[in-house]
Amino acid sequence: MSEFLDILTHGRRFKAAVKELSVDDLKDLAVKLEKIITEKVQQAEEENAAMAERNAKIEEIRQQMEAVGLSVDDLGVVATKSAPKKKRAPRPAKYKIEVDGETITWTGQGRTPTVFKKELDKGRSLEEFLI
């Protein structure tokens, strides 16, 4: 918890923190806190109402399923039948360079490998490395 919340939630620490405030400032603070509390209560009530509405819809659908003779297990079979994700094949290399007997290839996408970058900085063109 932050230091602010520690002070706010501890009675004596809170009292010590606000001792320099005037009565009017404390009343303004109380009004602001009351507004926040009211908003929180209203938000909680809205969430509870939405959850109750959701649960009522679920119950209605469950009763419809029961009337037709379906079960939740029947839905599980349909819901899990999705096409498997296909992994795409890696891109073929487009450029090739030979460095110290080692062949380094690059697709031409993404960050330029340092060996290609060094050669390009020397003045060579990328077309020289085409496969």
C-alpha positions as YAML, in Angstrom:
chain: A
units: angstrom
residues:
- id: 1
  name: MET
  ca: [0.00, 0.00, 0.00]
- id: 2
  name: SER
  ca: [1.25, 3.48, -0.74]
- id: 3
  name: GLU
  ca: [2.21, 5.88, 2.02]
- id: 4
  name: PHE
  ca: [-0.85, 8.00, 1.20]
- id: 5
  name: LEU
  ca: [-3.19, 5.05, 1.76]
- id: 6
  name: ASP
  ca: [-1.35, 4.11, 4.94]
- id: 7
  name: ILE
  ca: [-1.97, 7.59, 6.33]
- id: 8
  name: LEU
  ca: [-5.54, 7.73, 5.04]
- id: 9
  name: THR
  ca: [-6.55, 4.41, 6.58]
- id: 10
  name: HIS
  ca: [-4.83, 4.85, 9.94]
- id: 11
  name: GLY
  ca: [-6.81, 7.00, 12.37]
- id: 12
  name: ARG
  ca: [-4.03, 8.69, 14.31]
- id: 13
  name: ARG
  ca: [-1.78, 9.20, 11.29]
- id: 14
  name: PHE
  ca: [-4.69, 10.72, 9.36]
- id: 15
  name: LYS
  ca: [-5.54, 13.03, 12.23]
- id: 16
  name: ALA
  ca: [-1.90, 14.18, 12.44]
- id: 17
  name: ALA
  ca: [-1.78, 14.75, 8.68]
- id: 18
  name: VAL
  ca: [-4.89, 16.99, 8.63]
- id: 19
  name: LYS
  ca: [-4.30, 18.86, 11.89]
- id: 20
  name: GLU
  ca: [-3.15, 21.98, 10.01]
- id: 21
  name: LEU
  ca: [-6.30, 22.12, 7.86]
- id: 22
  name: SER
  ca: [-9.05, 24.56, 8.74]
- id: 23
  name: VAL
  ca: [-12.59, 23.44, 9.51]
- id: 24
  name: ASP
  ca: [-13.76, 24.65, 6.09]
- id: 25
  name: ASP
  ca: [-11.02, 22.63, 4.37]
- id: 26
  name: LEU
  ca: [-12.03, 19.54, 6.38]
- id: 27
  name: LYS
  ca: [-15.69, 20.05, 5.40]
- id: 28
  name: ASP
  ca: [-14.68, 20.32, 1.72]
- id: 29
  name: LEU
  ca: [-12.66, 17.14, 2.13]
- id: 30
  name: ALA
  ca: [-15.65, 15.39, 3.72]
- id: 31
  name: VAL
  ca: [-17.90, 16.46, 0.82]
- id: 32
  name: LYS
  ca: [-15.40, 15.10, -1.70]
- id: 33
  name: LEU
  ca: [-15.06, 11.82, 0.18]
- id: 34
  name: GLU
  ca: [-18.85, 11.47, 0.42]
- id: 35
  name: LYS
  ca: [-19.11, 12.00, -3.35]
- id: 36
  name: ILE
  ca: [-16.52, 9.29, -3.96]
- id: 37
  name: ILE
  ca: [-18.34, 6.92, -1.59]
- id: 38
  name: THR
  ca: [-21.65, 7.57, -3.35]
- id: 39
  name: GLU
  ca: [-20.08, 6.89, -6.75]
- id: 40
  name: LYS
  ca: [-18.51, 3.65, -5.48]
- id: 41
  name: VAL
  ca: [-21.84, 2.46, -4.05]
- id: 42
  name: GLN
  ca: [-23.63, 3.31, -7.29]
- id: 43
  name: GLN
  ca: [-20.98, 1.49, -9.33]
- id: 44
  name: ALA
  ca: [-21.27, -1.60, -7.12]
- id: 45
  name: GLU
  ca: [-25.06, -1.57, -7.49]
- id: 46
  name: GLU
  ca: [-24.75, -1.31, -11.29]
- id: 47
  name: GLU
  ca: [-22.30, -4.21, -11.36]
- id: 48
  name: ASN
  ca: [-24.63, -6.31, -9.19]
- id: 49
  name: ALA
  ca: [-27.58, -5.50, -11.46]
- id: 50
  name: ALA
  ca: [-25.56, -6.42, -14.57]
- id: 51
  name: MET
  ca: [-24.47, -9.69, -12.95]
- id: 52
  name: ALA
  ca: [-28.06, -10.50, -11.98]
- id: 53
  name: GLU
  ca: [-29.20, -9.81, -15.56]
- id: 54
  name: ARG
  ca: [-26.40, -12.00, -16.90]
- id: 55
  name: ASN
  ca: [-27.30, -14.83, -14.53]
- id: 56
  name: ALA
  ca: [-30.98, -14.54, -15.53]
- id: 57
  name: LYS
  ca: [-30.04, -14.84, -19.22]
- id: 58
  name: ILE
  ca: [-27.85, -17.85, -18.48]
- id: 59
  name: GLU
  ca: [-30.71, -19.50, -16.61]
- id: 60
  name: GLU
  ca: [-33.11, -18.74, -19.47]
- id: 61
  name: ILE
  ca: [-30.71, -20.32, -21.99]
- id: 62
  name: ARG
  ca: [-30.19, -23.32, -19.71]
- id: 63
  name: GLN
  ca: [-33.96, -23.87, -19.52]
- id: 64
  name: GLN
  ca: [-34.25, -23.58, -23.32]
- id: 65
  name: MET
  ca: [-31.47, -26.14, -23.73]
- id: 66
  name: GLU
  ca: [-33.18, -28.44, -21.24]
- id: 67
  name: ALA
  ca: [-36.45, -28.16, -23.15]
- id: 68
  name: VAL
  ca: [-34.71, -29.16, -26.40]
- id: 69
  name: GLY
  ca: [-32.74, -31.96, -24.73]
- id: 70
  name: LEU
  ca: [-29.25, -30.46, -24.96]
- id: 71
  name: SER
  ca: [-26.64, -30.43, -22.22]
- id: 72
  name: VAL
  ca: [-23.61, -28.28, -21.56]
- id: 73
  name: ASP
  ca: [-21.43, -31.19, -22.67]
- id: 74
  name: ASP
  ca: [-23.06, -31.01, -26.11]
- id: 75
  name: LEU
  ca: [-21.97, -27.40, -26.39]
- id: 76
  name: GLY
  ca: [-18.42, -28.22, -25.38]
- id: 77
  name: VAL
  ca: [-17.98, -30.50, -28.39]
- id: 78
  name: VAL
  ca: [-19.17, -27.80, -30.80]
- id: 79
  name: ALA
  ca: [-17.26, -24.98, -29.12]
- id: 80
  name: THR
  ca: [-13.92, -26.78, -29.13]
- id: 81
  name: LYS
  ca: [-14.05, -27.68, -32.82]
- id: 82
  name: SER
  ca: [-12.02, -24.89, -34.31]
- id: 83
  name: ALA
  ca: [-9.54, -25.09, -37.12]
- id: 84
  name: PRO
  ca: [-6.04, -25.74, -35.89]
- id: 85
  name: LYS
  ca: [-3.70, -22.82, -36.33]
- id: 86
  name: LYS
  ca: [-1.37, -23.36, -39.24]
- id: 87
  name: LYS
  ca: [2.18, -22.27, -38.81]
- id: 88
  name: ARG
  ca: [3.46, -20.54, -41.89]
- id: 89
  name: ALA
  ca: [6.60, -21.79, -43.53]
- id: 90
  name: PRO
  ca: [9.72, -19.76, -42.88]
- id: 91
  name: ARG
  ca: [10.60, -17.29, -45.60]
- id: 92
  name: PRO
  ca: [13.32, -18.35, -48.00]
- id: 93
  name: ALA
  ca: [16.65, -16.58, -47.81]
- id: 94
  name: LYS
  ca: [17.03, -13.77, -50.33]
- id: 95
  name: TYR
  ca: [20.58, -12.64, -49.61]
- id: 96
  name: LYS
  ca: [23.79, -14.59, -48.93]
- id: 97
  name: ILE
  ca: [27.27, -13.54, -47.83]
- id: 98
  name: GLU
  ca: [30.38, -15.55, -47.13]
- id: 99
  name: VAL
  ca: [32.45, -14.43, -44.12]
- id: 100
  name: ASP
  ca: [35.52, -16.40, -42.93]
- id: 101
  name: GLY
  ca: [34.27, -19.53, -44.67]
- id: 102
  name: GLU
  ca: [30.85, -19.23, -43.04]
- id: 103
  name: THR
  ca: [27.76, -18.62, -45.17]
- id: 104
  name: ILE
  ca: [25.25, -16.18, -43.67]
- id: 105
  name: THR
  ca: [21.80, -15.80, -45.21]
- id: 106
  name: TRP
  ca: [19.10, -13.19, -44.71]
- id: 107
  name: THR
  ca: [15.47, -13.01, -45.85]
- id: 108
  name: GLY
  ca: [15.59, -9.27, -46.39]
- id: 109
  name: GLN
  ca: [13.10, -8.63, -43.63]
- id: 110
  name: GLY
  ca: [13.66, -7.41, -40.13]
- id: 111
  name: ARG
  ca: [16.85, -5.93, -38.85]
- id: 112
  name: THR
  ca: [19.84, -6.03, -41.17]
- id: 113
  name: PRO
  ca: [22.49, -8.47, -39.89]
- id: 114
  name: THR
  ca: [25.72, -6.77, -38.89]
- id: 115
  name: VAL
  ca: [27.84, -8.53, -41.53]
- id: 116
  name: PHE
  ca: [25.55, -7.19, -44.26]
- id: 117
  name: LYS
  ca: [25.46, -3.76, -42.63]
- id: 118
  name: LYS
  ca: [29.27, -3.57, -42.50]
- id: 119
  name: GLU
  ca: [29.53, -4.46, -46.17]
- id: 120
  name: LEU
  ca: [26.84, -1.94, -47.09]
- id: 121
  name: ASP
  ca: [28.68, 0.74, -45.11]
- id: 122
  name: LYS
  ca: [31.82, -0.05, -47.14]
- id: 123
  name: GLY
  ca: [29.91, 0.94, -50.26]
- id: 124
  name: ARG
  ca: [28.69, -2.39, -51.58]
- id: 125
  name: SER
  ca: [25.07, -2.70, -52.72]
- id: 126
  name: LEU
  ca: [22.50, -5.18, -51.51]
- id: 127
  name: GLU
  ca: [22.02, -6.50, -55.06]
- id: 128
  name: GLU
  ca: [25.53, -8.01, -54.89]
- id: 129
  name: PHE
  ca: [24.33, -10.44, -52.22]
- id: 130
  name: LEU
  ca: [21.18, -11.67, -53.98]
- id: 131
  name: ILE
  ca: [20.87, -15.43, -54.15]
...
